[in-house]
Amino acid sequence: MAHENTNTMTADLALERLKNGNSLYLKSMTGNGDISLKKRSDTCKNGQQPYAIIITCSDSRVIPESIFSAGIGDLFVIRVAGNVMDDHQIGSVEYAVSHLGVKLVVVMGHDHCGAVDAAMNHDPDGHIKFITDEIRMAIGNETDEVKACCLNARHSASIIEKSLVIHREEEQGLRVVSALYRLEDGRVEFNI
């Protein structure tokens, strides 16, 4: 069932809104996004219109809605350990782009990432190995943890860009960028 795409925010405006939200977050002691009953009721009745897709790690210290001072319905967040991409995550991105009209996709890694550390320094087994194998492919022989986190985020962004739906939407103003979240001070660096 096709959904009418009514989101009109450009990728540049969405990126500026994320940057402004992160600046506000750096100065805040409590959350800033709209989580009011009115907002909950409105998004329930009228649907969601997120202005950005954020693919990030499942790490409990990384909270995209807080990091970008966003509220209910503002961000389409996809979380998976190590912010790695597979068909499920790509399908979620394609949905948000084609059905919700989102024009900005951000793959946001973070420093001190346990999944990146596991890929660099350990040999896990079980299903974790699927994650660390993907990260190893992304980072190669990199030994600097922060550089490895950046390489991993860029790798996931490049996987998204290869999607046929995403490739087609790039002609309509869609942007895919990578970013790094700094755990210690909360700063987000874009286009790493």
Buried (B, 14 or more C-beta within 10 A) or exposed (E): EEEEBEBEBBBEBBBEBBEEBBBEBEEEEEBBBBEEEEBBEBBEEEEBBBBBBBBBBEBEEBBBBBBBBBBBBBBBBBBBBBBBBEEEBBEBBBBBBBBBBBBBBBBBBBBBBBBBBBBBEEEBEEEBBEBBEBBBEBBEEBEEBBEBBBBBBBBBBBBBBEBEBBEEBBEEEBBBBBBBBEEEEBBBBBEB
